[in-house]
Amino acid sequence: MRVVWSVLLKDLRLRARSPLAPLVYLAFPFVFAGLIALAFGGGGGRAPRIPIALVDEDGGLLGPLVRGAMGQEQAAQFLEVRETTLAEAEELIARNRIAGAIILPEGFSSAVLDRRPTEVRVLRNPASSLGPLAAEETAAFLALLLESAARLLGEPIDRLRAFAAPDEGGAWSPAWAVDGEVAEVAVLVNRRLQSVARFAFPPAIRLIEAPAPLPPPPAAEAATGDGGTSRASEEPKAASATRFSVIYRAVLPGLAAFALFLLAIGLGADIFREQAGGTLARMLAAPTRAGEIIAGKLLATLAIGMIVSAAMALLGALLGVRADPAAFALLSLAFLAAVTGFVHLLYSLAKDERQGGTISSIALMAMAFLGGSFIPLEAMPAFARQLAPLTLNYWAIRGYRALILGEPGVASVALPLLVLVPVAIVTLPAGGWLLRRRFARGV
């Protein structure tokens, strides 16, 4: 046992003299979580509008209706619509000034009102990414809206068109209708609307905004000079802070699990570096057993990992991300023990440090992506979500998120502990035994 403690203390003193690597692993999740939160939630302002051109080659009745629909407040928040000719739209696309163009072809209004097949053309800007998709979705929505309106109000529209007559140039102009005809059209419109009233008033399908996955911190209210509160000037800043906080706390657990796994890989290679430097040979030449040296190295990895985990908890608390200390310590210890055993098991099967590091890094990246360290599981395909519980990262992230959500006590991480502890019980002895056999043979 004295040898085990000697190896442990030696490694701790070595890391104390050269703390750069543990500090990098400590800072990694907080820095990258902050960058991700700034990129996706720290803007505080309205998203830039997507420029789209509208080319009305028809000049009929529906062109102004389409322009009005695309210029309404809800659409104007996301789209910047400009009316152009086809040549102007093509030039703007070539100069990368617009994301795409929606073209209403000649005869479009007549075809829609007559319920005849027609088309809406969309020109895509190949240099844009999301913009062309927005143009296509907008055109598809407009086509569906006009087709539905034409089918629903077809008969009243036909009666209204009967009140107009083409002039000498072939254009339609309104003509006077008697009161009875107008009333008859109004009755037809009313009956059509009543036929869909149970679906449209109120809508049969409602859009409900779900609560955020993490509780946002309370927004601070600015005090005014008269002792009251003024929220108007603080709302954009509060919304930005809320988005930043929610995203930050959502991605932090995955990055923390990734950093601890990466730390275990780096520390697992120490024994190979000592072998290459001759330190391991000198220790084995002394009256010590290889098993004691391996046990000391495993304990050193766990100890350094727990020190980094404790520093993560302290830094997270200073940044407002708090968790139950006892549950956090148990979960971190179980996860570190599991990944330490897993990494040393992989190193024991490798030919040298480089091969062991490569195999461990591949395993880490696979577990990181499948387990949700980088991509939320909700955004992954079904088969990936089914594979996620097979990774160590998944259970650590699940436990860390439960703690960050504010669930008190060890009960909130009971299931991750039930998975990680057996993995550690199996992999730690197996990895240590294989390494002991390897270095006892002088390989």
Buried (B, 14 or more C-beta within 10 A) or exposed (E): EEBBEBBBEBBBEEBEEEEEBBEBBBBBBBEBBBEBBBEBBBBBEEEEBBBBBBBBBBEBBBBEBBBEBBEEEEBEEBBBBBEBEBEBBBEBBEEEEBBBBBBBBEBBBBBBBBEEEBEBBBBBBEEBEEBBBBBBEBBEEBBEEBEEBBEBBBEBBBBBBEBEEEEEEEEBEEEEBEEEBBEBBEEBBEEBBEEEEEEEEEEEEEEEEEEBEBEBEEEEEEEEEEEEEEEEEBEEEBBBBBBBBBBBBBBBBBBBBBBBBBBBBBBBBBBBEBBEEEBBEEBBEEEBEBBBBBBBBBBBBBBBBBBBBBBBBEBBEEBEBBBBEEBBBBBBBBBBBBBBBBBBBBBBBBEEBEBBBEBBBEBBBBBBBBBBBBBEBEEBEEEBBEBBEEBBBBBBBBBBBBBBEEBEEBEBBBEBBEBBBEBBEBBBBBBBBBBBBBBBEEE
